[in-house]
Every structure is written in structure tokens, then in C-alpha cells.
Amino acid sequence: MRSWFGGKKKRYRFSDDVIASDTKISFCFTLLSLLITVVTIVFSAFNGGNLPDRAGVLLLISLIAAFTGLCFGGIAYRSAEGDNNAKRFSVLLSLVALALILFLYLI
């Protein structure tokens, strides 16, 4: 379809949501993971490194949540709806959470 002046008519794609639902789920899982990890680090600092066994289980849950956030971020990144910057940031934040948890397991 051509416009009056011979150029191509611009087509715009509109979306109801600014952020896709998969991206929101990715943010939720990743922020939950980061929250659990930071609380565990702070609790460890206040107790001099003496943590109960439940802290290891919490970090394992945090690892699973970060990986789930990465999976949902990847799904959202491939979908057409939503903002691309939010999708990239959700994947990047998930990778940061995974790297932090894996760094803690290596120490």
C-alpha cells in the first residue's frame, strides 16, 4: 500500500501491554531469587558465617528460581509482544542472579 507521495505506508504494531506477561514472571522469579540470596548473605554476615542447614536449602530454592526466571526470560525474548529492553533486562538480571548464587557455592 502506498501513500500519496509515492513512499511506502508505515505500519505500526500496537500492544496492549508494555511488558509481556512472561517478562513479568521472569522479573518476579529473579527478584525473589535475589532477595533470598541477599538475605542469606546478610544473615551470614551477622552470625559470623554460622548458618543453619535451612540456609543451604534456601539458596537451592534461590538457584531454581533464578533458573526459572532465565527460562521465562528466554521465552519472553523470543515472543513478539512487549518491550525489548525489558526482555533483555530480565534475562540479564537472571544471569546476574545465577552468577551470584554459583559464586557463593564455589566459595
N, C-alpha and C positions, 0 to 999 in steps of 0.2 A: 504494500500500500504506500503510495507516495503523497507527500504533502503538496501544497500549492506551488512551492518554489522548486520542485524537482528533487529535493532530498528525500531520504528515507524518513518515514514517520517513526518517531521514538516510541518504543513500547516500554511501559513501566510495569513492574511487578509489585504488587502490594501484598502485605502480610498483616494479619490481624495482630499477631504477637510480635513484639520487638525481639524477644528472646524465645527461642524454641523450647518446648517442654523438656526435651532430652537435655538441653543445656542447663535448665533449672535443676533437674535431677542430678546432673553431674556436679553442679555447684554445691548442692546440699550434701551429697556424699563426701565430696572433697573437704568442705568446711568442717563437717563432722570429724573426719579423719584428722585434720589439722588441729582441731580443738582438743581431741583426745590426746594427741601427741604432745601438744604444748602443756596441757595439764599434767601429764605424766612426767615431763621434764621438770616442771616447776615443783611438783611433789617430790621428785627425786632430789632436787637441789636443797629443799628444806629439810629433808630427812637424812642428808649426808650419803645418799646412794642406797640406803636400806629400803628397798621396796618389797611389798608383799608379792606373792605369786600372781595375784589378780592383775598386777600392772603388766605382766607379760601377756596375759590374755587380752587386756585392753589394747595393747599395741598390735596384737594379731588381728583383732577386730578392726583396728585403725588401718592396717595394711589391706585387709579385704575391702574396706570402704573406699580407700584410695584407688584400688584396682577397679572397683565397680564404677567409681567416678570417671576413671580413664576410659572404661568401656563405653559408658554413656556419652562421654565427650567425643569419642571417635564416631559413634553413631550419629550424634548431632552434627559433627563436622561434615559428614557425607550427605546429610539431608539438605534440601534446598531452602527450607524456611528458616527465618530468624537472621540475626546479625552475625556476620562472620567474625568480627572482633571478639564478641562474647564467646563464640565457639572456640576460637584459638586460645583465649584466656582460660577457659575451663580445662582444656587439655594441658596447657602449661602449668596451671595450678595443681592439677592431678599429678603431673610428673614431679613437681617440687615436693608434694606430699609423699609420694613414693620414695623419692631420693632421700628425704629426711628420715623416714622410717627405716629404710635399708641402711643408712648411715648409722643409726642408733643400734641396729642389730649387729653391725660389724665392730662397733666399739666394745 
